[in-house]
């Protein structure tokens, strides 16, 4: 009979324990959880604060009693492990309810301590609240119940944005403070603009590009001197792996600060495994260590550990970092690397943008979305994807994330046979269109220019030709652009500019057709990738739009 001790529950720890029981009925499995709750929906906590999830009980997935009844797993909440003795294969535990201390032997130990909220050592930081577990949510819920007149969320990551939205649902005037120049860092600048607009349109005040300096009794003060009313302060600037027990036990800590594990999630001690936010994962793109605090991969790794201990065949599970977040009426999702990270790593890539409808335009209710694909030009494999929109973003990102996992190239997205009916998609789905665009760009059929390269191309002598209708151009176009609608190009050949031409339209589709036509006519023409919509939504160009036509 194997004696197995698990330190920490929630996603990774409990996924392991349940899988282990299904594989071995004789194993003695004990789960030690420091908090009062062993299995709860971490990702649902902000929505309970906002009143979207009305009952706290809905967040509690399992209890010690239910886990014992179904799986005969001995769960001890309020039980903190003080020390691990790898030589004796023993853990020392304190029960916080009665102060009793005792020791437990193990054959295998599984660490699932999670991560701790980052709380910088700043004046007044003790007044701020965090959101990491059920105890945190109880404190926040009580604070919100007192109807504070103002709230500041420090940090514009996924949790910070979700908290801001849910505080607004409670009718609390809310601001976000973010030290970087944007929220949601996995997004590139031209994609995050949609998110900024959505937050501001719902009353969230954004303070970007300046870090928190201090917290006073009724406000927060930024490094640039700005003071913001803040009766409630929520810290959401990120988490760091909880590795104190692992360090004291002499386990190897990796270069990113998490517990180092092998492909079986085994630590430097062969009898100790680790899972979840405390652990370094293997990045699916470059094979390096990565910190990916996501529930999906924690659950998957918990299963890997159980299979390995039980002697089953396992597969290495790398991390893509696929994530999604709701921002009021927007859906924002990503997988893989963004452009900023690729540039920092000196990786070659090709970027393409597309703005498809969520379903057939002729069927009522179609909503526009924005998709960005990043491609390795030599292998044509997909390096990353980003999506922002009001409907249908989730399934497109999931399809592309699956394609990335399966090694499907960007042009091969055109070959995917996706479910189609007018209420659900288009005959050429947005995912298929990314494949067609990729093929055109990578093959050289249609050379493209990125939104941030326009000024450089103008300096090289390119004339900007807007091929949209006169009415569209009157609503805004690129500076110095001339306008000849695409359907009139053949009849107005004599009016075409001499020399090199940079073609633009609304989203790039008409631009592609016009670029092909112009190149067939003998012109040196390139297409603006993603068209005017991508260009105008980039932060640098937001104020440059003007009404020009001929």
PLY file of the C-alpha trace (Angstrom):
ply
format ascii 1.0
element vertex 550
property float x
property float y
property float z
element edge 549
property int vertex1
property int vertex2
end_header
0.00 0.00 0.00
1.40 3.38 -1.06
1.29 6.26 1.44
0.76 9.49 -0.48
0.62 12.96 1.05
-0.56 15.97 -0.95
0.27 19.48 0.25
-2.41 21.84 -1.09
-5.63 21.17 -2.92
-7.60 23.14 -5.53
-6.76 22.36 -9.21
-3.49 20.44 -9.32
-3.54 18.74 -5.93
-7.12 17.54 -6.12
-6.87 16.46 -9.76
-3.93 14.29 -8.75
-5.68 12.84 -5.70
-8.86 11.92 -7.58
-6.96 10.39 -10.51
-4.68 8.49 -8.12
-7.66 6.97 -6.38
-9.17 5.87 -9.69
-5.90 4.13 -10.54
-5.18 2.62 -7.11
-7.93 1.79 -4.65
-5.43 0.64 -2.03
-3.33 3.81 -1.82
-3.56 5.83 1.40
-4.09 9.43 0.18
-4.00 12.36 2.59
-4.47 15.96 1.45
-3.25 18.73 3.76
-4.78 22.14 3.00
-3.71 25.23 4.93
-6.91 27.15 4.19
-10.41 26.12 5.17
-11.39 25.06 1.64
-9.82 22.32 -0.44
-11.67 22.45 -3.77
-13.13 25.71 -5.02
-13.53 27.62 -8.28
-10.65 30.09 -8.07
-11.49 31.67 -11.42
-15.04 32.41 -10.30
-14.06 34.52 -7.28
-14.27 37.96 -8.99
-17.77 37.15 -10.24
-18.95 36.39 -6.73
-17.66 39.80 -5.65
-19.61 41.35 -8.53
-22.83 39.51 -7.70
-22.85 37.63 -11.02
-22.45 34.39 -9.03
-24.97 34.90 -6.25
-24.25 31.98 -3.92
-20.87 31.37 -2.31
-21.70 27.65 -2.18
-21.60 27.56 -5.99
-17.83 28.16 -5.80
-17.21 25.20 -3.50
-16.73 22.24 -5.81
-15.99 19.55 -3.21
-15.76 19.29 0.56
-13.67 16.99 2.77
-16.84 15.00 3.42
-17.76 14.56 -0.26
-14.19 13.61 -1.17
-14.09 10.99 1.54
-17.48 9.59 0.61
-16.69 9.18 -3.07
-12.91 8.65 -3.17
-11.89 7.78 0.40
-9.42 10.69 0.27
-8.52 11.93 3.74
-8.70 15.74 3.44
-7.55 17.82 6.38
-8.32 21.53 6.04
-6.75 24.12 8.32
-3.66 21.92 8.33
-0.36 23.60 7.51
2.84 21.71 6.73
5.69 23.25 8.69
8.56 21.13 7.41
9.43 18.39 4.94
12.10 15.85 5.87
13.07 14.18 2.59
15.49 11.78 4.30
12.92 10.42 6.75
10.16 10.90 4.10
8.04 12.71 6.64
6.12 15.99 6.97
5.45 17.95 10.16
1.94 19.40 10.36
0.07 21.84 12.60
-3.70 21.85 12.93
-4.69 25.51 13.23
-8.01 24.66 14.86
-6.47 23.21 18.02
-2.73 23.91 17.64
-1.94 20.19 17.65
1.28 19.23 15.85
2.02 15.81 14.40
4.04 14.06 11.70
3.00 12.02 8.67
5.10 9.49 6.76
4.91 9.23 3.01
6.11 7.06 0.17
5.32 9.84 -2.30
4.78 13.52 -1.63
2.97 15.88 -4.02
3.48 19.63 -3.59
0.61 21.84 -4.70
1.07 25.02 -2.62
0.12 27.41 -5.42
1.36 30.97 -5.61
1.20 34.02 -3.37
-0.05 37.48 -4.38
2.74 39.98 -4.91
2.44 42.73 -2.31
5.21 45.33 -2.65
6.67 46.85 0.50
5.10 50.30 0.14
3.69 52.74 2.69
0.08 51.85 3.52
0.13 48.49 1.71
-1.53 46.83 4.72
-4.78 48.61 3.84
-5.03 46.83 0.48
-6.84 43.55 -0.16
-5.92 40.69 -2.50
-8.00 38.00 -4.19
-6.44 34.56 -4.19
-8.59 32.21 -2.08
-11.98 31.92 -0.39
-10.76 33.69 2.75
-9.69 36.64 0.57
-13.04 36.74 -1.16
-14.87 36.87 2.17
-12.86 39.95 3.19
-13.44 41.60 -0.18
-17.13 40.76 -0.18
-17.54 42.38 3.23
-15.65 45.48 2.06
-17.82 45.78 -1.04
-20.97 45.33 1.04
-20.12 48.61 2.83
-20.53 50.35 -0.55
-17.21 52.21 -0.81
-17.42 55.48 -2.73
-14.29 54.68 -4.77
-12.06 51.73 -5.60
-8.64 51.35 -7.18
-7.42 48.07 -8.64
-3.63 48.01 -8.80
-2.62 45.86 -11.77
-4.17 45.50 -15.21
-3.72 41.77 -15.72
-6.53 39.27 -16.12
-7.57 39.31 -12.46
-7.25 43.10 -12.22
-9.49 43.66 -15.24
-12.05 41.12 -13.98
-12.08 42.79 -10.57
-12.59 46.24 -12.10
-15.55 44.99 -14.12
-17.17 43.33 -11.12
-16.68 46.35 -8.86
-18.44 48.39 -11.54
-21.27 45.84 -11.47
-21.63 46.74 -7.80
-21.95 50.41 -8.70
-18.55 51.38 -7.28
-16.56 54.01 -9.24
-13.39 52.13 -10.16
-9.93 52.94 -11.50
-7.13 50.68 -12.71
-3.52 51.59 -12.01
-1.00 49.82 -14.26
2.74 50.51 -14.31
2.99 49.50 -17.98
1.45 51.53 -20.80
-1.38 49.05 -21.32
-3.54 46.46 -19.56
-3.45 42.75 -20.46
0.22 42.45 -21.42
-0.26 39.30 -23.57
-1.94 41.58 -26.14
0.04 43.68 -28.59
-0.61 47.46 -28.70
-2.95 47.51 -31.72
-5.09 44.77 -30.15
-5.32 46.13 -26.60
-6.79 49.46 -27.76
-10.18 47.77 -28.09
-9.92 46.72 -24.43
-8.99 50.21 -23.26
-11.99 51.63 -25.13
-14.32 49.04 -23.59
-13.10 49.72 -20.05
-13.40 53.49 -20.41
-16.84 53.25 -22.04
-18.08 51.46 -18.90
-16.69 54.09 -16.56
-13.35 52.54 -15.57
-10.66 55.22 -15.27
-7.26 54.06 -16.53
-3.97 55.27 -15.07
-1.32 53.73 -17.30
2.46 54.07 -17.30
2.95 54.97 -13.65
3.44 52.59 -10.73
1.89 52.72 -7.28
4.01 54.70 -4.82
1.99 54.62 -1.59
-1.46 54.13 -0.09
-2.97 56.73 2.22
-6.09 56.22 4.39
-8.39 57.44 1.58
-6.31 57.38 -1.62
-3.43 55.92 -3.58
-0.45 57.94 -4.79
1.38 57.13 -8.01
5.07 57.51 -8.79
4.29 60.52 -10.99
2.56 62.29 -8.08
-1.03 61.63 -9.13
-3.36 61.02 -6.18
-6.52 58.97 -6.72
-9.46 58.58 -4.34
-9.50 54.99 -3.11
-11.72 53.96 -0.24
-11.09 50.37 -1.37
-7.72 49.19 -2.75
-7.33 45.81 -4.45
-3.83 44.53 -5.24
-3.70 42.47 -8.43
-0.17 42.94 -9.76
0.56 39.25 -10.08
1.66 36.21 -8.14
4.93 34.47 -7.34
5.42 30.71 -6.86
5.11 29.55 -3.26
8.38 27.65 -2.86
9.30 28.10 0.80
8.64 24.46 1.73
10.46 23.23 -1.37
13.49 25.39 -0.62
13.69 24.29 3.01
13.53 20.67 1.86
16.50 21.25 -0.42
14.57 20.81 -3.66
15.97 22.46 -6.78
14.43 25.82 -7.70
14.52 26.78 -11.37
15.72 29.92 -13.13
12.24 31.49 -13.10
11.83 31.01 -9.35
9.48 28.04 -9.43
10.08 24.46 -8.37
12.06 22.68 -11.07
10.45 19.46 -12.29
11.02 16.89 -15.05
8.57 15.73 -17.72
6.72 13.69 -15.07
6.52 16.72 -12.71
9.04 15.00 -10.46
11.31 17.29 -8.44
15.02 16.79 -7.75
13.90 14.29 -5.09
12.48 11.21 -6.89
9.83 10.70 -4.20
8.53 14.28 -4.32
6.43 15.70 -7.17
5.12 19.22 -7.64
2.22 20.71 -9.59
0.37 23.95 -10.24
1.38 27.59 -9.89
4.44 26.77 -7.77
6.05 24.83 -10.63
8.02 25.87 -13.68
6.51 24.55 -16.91
8.14 23.89 -20.27
7.26 26.56 -22.82
5.77 24.93 -25.91
7.52 27.38 -28.28
11.14 27.43 -27.15
11.36 24.64 -24.56
12.57 26.98 -21.83
11.23 27.28 -18.29
8.02 29.29 -17.94
5.64 30.31 -15.16
2.08 29.69 -16.36
-0.44 30.05 -13.50
-3.43 28.52 -15.31
-5.89 25.94 -13.99
-6.04 23.85 -17.16
-2.39 22.85 -17.15
-2.41 22.35 -13.37
-5.23 19.84 -13.79
-3.40 18.10 -16.63
-0.14 17.87 -14.70
-1.96 16.45 -11.67
-3.09 13.60 -13.87
0.43 13.10 -15.24
1.80 12.67 -11.72
-0.86 10.10 -10.80
-0.20 8.13 -13.98
3.54 8.13 -13.34
3.24 6.97 -9.73
0.82 4.26 -10.86
3.27 3.09 -13.53
1.14 4.20 -16.49
2.52 5.65 -19.72
2.55 9.44 -19.68
3.07 12.26 -22.16
5.08 15.43 -21.61
2.70 18.38 -21.40
4.21 21.70 -22.46
2.53 25.05 -21.82
1.14 27.28 -24.59
-0.37 29.83 -22.24
-3.85 29.76 -23.80
-6.03 32.16 -21.84
-9.30 34.06 -22.10
-10.95 36.88 -20.18
-14.27 38.70 -20.28
-14.03 42.51 -20.26
-17.61 43.77 -19.97
-19.01 42.96 -23.45
-15.67 41.97 -24.97
-14.02 38.58 -25.12
-10.21 38.65 -25.14
-8.19 35.49 -25.77
-4.59 34.54 -26.56
-2.35 31.54 -27.09
1.38 31.32 -27.60
3.71 34.31 -27.82
2.92 37.91 -28.73
4.90 40.17 -31.05
6.67 41.99 -28.21
8.01 38.72 -26.83
9.13 37.47 -30.24
11.03 40.71 -30.87
12.67 40.51 -27.44
13.77 36.94 -28.22
15.05 37.98 -31.67
12.71 35.48 -33.36
11.75 35.94 -37.01
8.02 36.16 -37.57
5.31 37.34 -39.93
2.22 39.08 -38.51
-1.21 39.11 -40.13
-4.47 40.70 -39.00
-8.05 39.88 -39.88
-11.38 41.37 -38.81
-14.03 38.75 -39.61
-17.66 38.63 -38.53
-18.71 36.19 -35.80
-21.11 34.56 -38.26
-22.52 35.21 -41.73
-23.07 38.94 -42.18
-26.48 38.45 -43.76
-27.75 36.62 -40.67
-28.89 39.07 -37.95
-26.58 39.85 -35.05
-23.18 39.36 -36.66
-20.41 41.02 -34.63
-16.96 42.04 -35.83
-13.88 40.61 -34.16
-10.15 41.22 -34.53
-7.69 38.35 -34.91
-3.90 38.49 -35.08
-1.71 35.58 -36.12
2.07 35.35 -35.70
3.87 32.89 -37.97
7.37 31.46 -38.31
8.32 32.36 -41.92
10.62 29.35 -42.35
8.44 26.57 -40.92
5.08 28.35 -41.41
4.09 27.13 -37.93
1.91 29.35 -35.76
3.82 31.12 -32.99
0.92 32.96 -31.38
-2.62 34.22 -31.79
-4.69 37.00 -30.24
-8.40 37.69 -30.53
-10.70 40.49 -29.36
-14.41 40.77 -30.07
-17.93 40.61 -28.75
-18.89 37.15 -29.97
-17.19 34.05 -31.33
-13.63 34.84 -30.26
-13.44 31.89 -27.89
-14.02 29.18 -30.47
-11.62 30.75 -32.98
-8.81 30.91 -30.43
-9.53 27.36 -29.30
-9.35 26.09 -32.89
-6.05 27.87 -33.50
-4.61 26.78 -30.12
-5.47 23.20 -31.09
-3.82 23.71 -34.48
-0.69 24.95 -32.71
-0.65 21.87 -30.48
-1.06 19.62 -33.52
1.65 21.28 -35.60
-0.77 22.51 -38.27
0.83 25.32 -40.29
-0.73 28.73 -40.78
-1.66 28.15 -44.46
-3.26 24.83 -43.49
-5.83 26.73 -41.42
-7.51 27.27 -44.81
-8.04 23.50 -45.06
-9.85 23.06 -41.72
-13.41 21.84 -42.20
-15.26 23.84 -39.55
-18.95 23.63 -38.70
-20.90 26.15 -40.75
-24.43 27.46 -40.80
-25.32 31.19 -41.05
-26.14 31.63 -37.32
-22.77 30.16 -36.29
-20.11 31.09 -38.82
-19.29 31.73 -42.46
-18.51 29.41 -45.34
-15.03 30.88 -45.15
-14.64 31.15 -41.39
-12.35 33.74 -39.86
-9.93 30.90 -39.06
-9.96 29.76 -42.71
-9.39 33.35 -43.82
-6.27 33.55 -41.65
-5.06 30.51 -43.59
-5.75 32.13 -46.95
-4.05 35.37 -45.89
-1.06 33.44 -44.53
-0.68 31.59 -47.82
-0.84 34.83 -49.83
1.69 36.60 -47.62
4.16 33.73 -47.10
4.18 32.85 -50.80
4.83 36.45 -51.79
1.62 36.75 -53.82
0.61 39.82 -51.82
3.40 41.72 -50.02
2.11 43.44 -46.90
3.03 46.34 -44.64
2.34 46.47 -40.89
0.54 49.37 -39.21
3.74 50.62 -37.57
5.69 50.57 -40.87
3.51 53.01 -42.82
5.62 56.10 -42.13
8.78 54.24 -43.14
7.22 53.21 -46.45
6.02 56.76 -47.14
9.58 57.95 -46.48
10.74 55.39 -49.07
8.51 57.02 -51.68
5.29 55.02 -51.44
2.01 56.80 -52.16
-0.94 55.70 -50.02
-3.98 54.66 -52.06
-7.26 54.15 -50.18
-9.52 51.89 -52.27
-12.65 52.23 -50.12
-15.73 54.17 -51.14
-15.77 57.96 -50.94
-18.22 57.79 -48.03
-15.94 55.50 -46.02
-12.90 57.66 -46.67
-14.75 60.76 -45.49
-15.05 59.10 -42.08
-11.26 58.86 -41.79
-8.20 57.64 -43.65
-4.41 57.65 -43.44
-2.63 61.01 -43.70
-1.86 62.06 -47.32
-3.87 59.16 -48.77
-5.53 59.56 -52.15
-8.80 57.78 -52.87
-9.77 55.69 -55.87
-12.45 53.08 -55.04
-11.40 49.56 -56.00
-14.18 49.16 -58.55
-12.99 52.27 -60.41
-9.27 51.51 -60.64
-9.40 50.12 -64.19
-11.31 53.14 -65.45
-8.97 55.60 -63.70
-5.58 54.08 -64.53
-4.29 57.46 -65.66
-4.94 58.88 -62.20
-2.90 56.22 -60.44
0.21 57.60 -58.75
3.51 56.95 -60.42
6.02 54.88 -58.54
5.36 52.63 -55.57
1.87 52.29 -54.03
0.79 51.34 -50.49
-2.82 50.15 -50.70
-5.27 50.42 -47.81
-8.93 49.56 -47.29
-11.03 48.92 -44.19
-9.74 45.50 -43.06
-7.32 44.41 -45.79
-9.57 42.28 -47.99
-10.30 44.83 -50.72
-6.70 45.97 -50.33
-5.55 42.46 -51.23
-7.68 42.44 -54.40
-6.53 45.94 -55.35
-2.87 45.09 -54.71
-3.14 42.05 -56.96
-4.80 44.15 -59.68
-2.17 46.88 -59.46
0.68 44.36 -59.58
-0.91 42.75 -62.64
-0.94 46.24 -64.18
2.77 46.50 -63.53
2.74 48.65 -60.40
4.96 48.03 -57.37
2.09 47.70 -54.87
1.90 46.45 -51.27
-1.13 45.98 -49.03
-1.62 47.41 -45.53
-2.17 44.32 -43.35
-5.46 44.55 -41.46
-6.31 47.78 -43.27
-7.47 51.05 -41.77
-9.10 49.30 -38.80
-5.82 47.87 -37.54
-3.85 51.05 -38.30
-6.36 53.42 -36.66
-6.63 51.31 -33.50
-2.92 51.36 -32.76
-2.04 53.76 -29.92
0.46 55.71 -32.04
-2.07 56.37 -34.81
-5.25 56.92 -32.81
-4.88 60.71 -33.09
-3.60 60.80 -36.69
-6.78 59.89 -38.56
-8.07 62.58 -40.87
-10.72 62.99 -43.56
-9.11 63.07 -47.01
-10.41 62.21 -50.47
-10.22 63.11 -54.12
0 1
1 2
2 3
3 4
4 5
5 6
6 7
7 8
8 9
9 10
10 11
11 12
12 13
13 14
14 15
15 16
16 17
17 18
18 19
19 20
20 21
21 22
22 23
23 24
24 25
25 26
26 27
27 28
28 29
29 30
30 31
31 32
32 33
33 34
34 35
35 36
36 37
37 38
38 39
39 40
40 41
41 42
42 43
43 44
44 45
45 46
46 47
47 48
48 49
49 50
50 51
51 52
52 53
53 54
54 55
55 56
56 57
57 58
58 59
59 60
60 61
61 62
62 63
63 64
64 65
65 66
66 67
67 68
68 69
69 70
70 71
71 72
72 73
73 74
74 75
75 76
76 77
77 78
78 79
79 80
80 81
81 82
82 83
83 84
84 85
85 86
86 87
87 88
88 89
89 90
90 91
91 92
92 93
93 94
94 95
95 96
96 97
97 98
98 99
99 100
100 101
101 102
102 103
103 104
104 105
105 106
106 107
107 108
108 109
109 110
110 111
111 112
112 113
113 114
114 115
115 116
116 117
117 118
118 119
119 120
120 121
121 122
122 123
123 124
124 125
125 126
126 127
127 128
128 129
129 130
130 131
131 132
132 133
133 134
134 135
135 136
136 137
137 138
138 139
139 140
140 141
141 142
142 143
143 144
144 145
145 146
146 147
147 148
148 149
149 150
150 151
151 152
152 153
153 154
154 155
155 156
156 157
157 158
158 159
159 160
160 161
161 162
162 163
163 164
164 165
165 166
166 167
167 168
168 169
169 170
170 171
171 172
172 173
173 174
174 175
175 176
176 177
177 178
178 179
179 180
180 181
181 182
182 183
183 184
184 185
185 186
186 187
187 188
188 189
189 190
190 191
191 192
192 193
193 194
194 195
195 196
196 197
197 198
198 199
199 200
200 201
201 202
202 203
203 204
204 205
205 206
206 207
207 208
208 209
209 210
210 211
211 212
212 213
213 214
214 215
215 216
216 217
217 218
218 219
219 220
220 221
221 222
222 223
223 224
224 225
225 226
226 227
227 228
228 229
229 230
230 231
231 232
232 233
233 234
234 235
235 236
236 237
237 238
238 239
239 240
240 241
241 242
242 243
243 244
244 245
245 246
246 247
247 248
248 249
249 250
250 251
251 252
252 253
253 254
254 255
255 256
256 257
257 258
258 259
259 260
260 261
261 262
262 263
263 264
264 265
265 266
266 267
267 268
268 269
269 270
270 271
271 272
272 273
273 274
274 275
275 276
276 277
277 278
278 279
279 280
280 281
281 282
282 283
283 284
284 285
285 286
286 287
287 288
288 289
289 290
290 291
291 292
292 293
293 294
294 295
295 296
296 297
297 298
298 299
299 300
300 301
301 302
302 303
303 304
304 305
305 306
306 307
307 308
308 309
309 310
310 311
311 312
312 313
313 314
314 315
315 316
316 317
317 318
318 319
319 320
320 321
321 322
322 323
323 324
324 325
325 326
326 327
327 328
328 329
329 330
330 331
331 332
332 333
333 334
334 335
335 336
336 337
337 338
338 339
339 340
340 341
341 342
342 343
343 344
344 345
345 346
346 347
347 348
348 349
349 350
350 351
351 352
352 353
353 354
354 355
355 356
356 357
357 358
358 359
359 360
360 361
361 362
362 363
363 364
364 365
365 366
366 367
367 368
368 369
369 370
370 371
371 372
372 373
373 374
374 375
375 376
376 377
377 378
378 379
379 380
380 381
381 382
382 383
383 384
384 385
385 386
386 387
387 388
388 389
389 390
390 391
391 392
392 393
393 394
394 395
395 396
396 397
397 398
398 399
399 400
400 401
401 402
402 403
403 404
404 405
405 406
406 407
407 408
408 409
409 410
410 411
411 412
412 413
413 414
414 415
415 416
416 417
417 418
418 419
419 420
420 421
421 422
422 423
423 424
424 425
425 426
426 427
427 428
428 429
429 430
430 431
431 432
432 433
433 434
434 435
435 436
436 437
437 438
438 439
439 440
440 441
441 442
442 443
443 444
444 445
445 446
446 447
447 448
448 449
449 450
450 451
451 452
452 453
453 454
454 455
455 456
456 457
457 458
458 459
459 460
460 461
461 462
462 463
463 464
464 465
465 466
466 467
467 468
468 469
469 470
470 471
471 472
472 473
473 474
474 475
475 476
476 477
477 478
478 479
479 480
480 481
481 482
482 483
483 484
484 485
485 486
486 487
487 488
488 489
489 490
490 491
491 492
492 493
493 494
494 495
495 496
496 497
497 498
498 499
499 500
500 501
501 502
502 503
503 504
504 505
505 506
506 507
507 508
508 509
509 510
510 511
511 512
512 513
513 514
514 515
515 516
516 517
517 518
518 519
519 520
520 521
521 522
522 523
523 524
524 525
525 526
526 527
527 528
528 529
529 530
530 531
531 532
532 533
533 534
534 535
535 536
536 537
537 538
538 539
539 540
540 541
541 542
542 543
543 544
544 545
545 546
546 547
547 548
548 549
